[in-house]
Amino acid sequence: NAGVTQTPKFRVLKTGQSMTLLCAQDMNHEYMYWYRQDPGMGLRLIHYSVGEGTTAKGEVPDGYNVSRLKKQNFLLGLESAAPSQTSVYFCASSREGDGNQPQHFGDGTRLSIL
Amino acid sequence: GQNIDQPTEMTATEGAIVQINCTYQTSGFNGLFWYQQHAGEAPTFLSYNVLDGLEEKGRFSSFLSRSKGYSYLLLKELQMKDSASYLCAVLDSNYQLIWGAGTKLIIKP
């Protein structure tokens, strides 16, 4: 029972480099989310998707892009990494976006930008 | 603006009871979630409240008062494994989760 799987788990980048974080879920969930978690702050929503082929901006979308070409996968891209993007990134999924459907989280990707 | 407030850190003794409070001001309300997050791990779902009152789940209970914009998580018979951060999150009018910064709970023997 894999649930939500994120790759990679750790990554160090230099300023200006690009990379893609991959999230895969095997629960057939419609909704998927990308968050960042920084010390002393709540989880902040970057982008989300309400179904295959759809994406929408969250609270902090600048500097990130996403794609949901397949229902089970949600990719987060950093086009030109900046030190301010050093964070722990969590992917989550839920069956629906409303009501009592909890979000299920992956183990996170720890990203450092030098 | 939208705001979720929780204490930054709490300390309790093994076997005791602890109450973690959460107050919120959000644009709309479609439910309140509590999650547990051990250090270096993913948040995991604990409870969901949408109606006023107490929801009990084993050693954990969660209470909601919508009129006061207030919730608490009650942990009974504390165990060392309960040492973790507890995150309060509100589903707003756009069905997006607004997260508190979390309460770090330290359990002492």
Interface residues (C-beta under 8 A of the other chain):
Chain A: V4 G40 M41 G42 L43 R44 L45 Y48 G58 E59 F90 G97 D98 G99 N100 P102 Q103 H104 F105 G106 D107 G108
Chain B: I4 T8 N30 G31 F33 E41 A42 P43 T44 F45 Y48 V50 L87 A89 L91 Y95 Q96 L97 I98 W99 G100 A101 G102
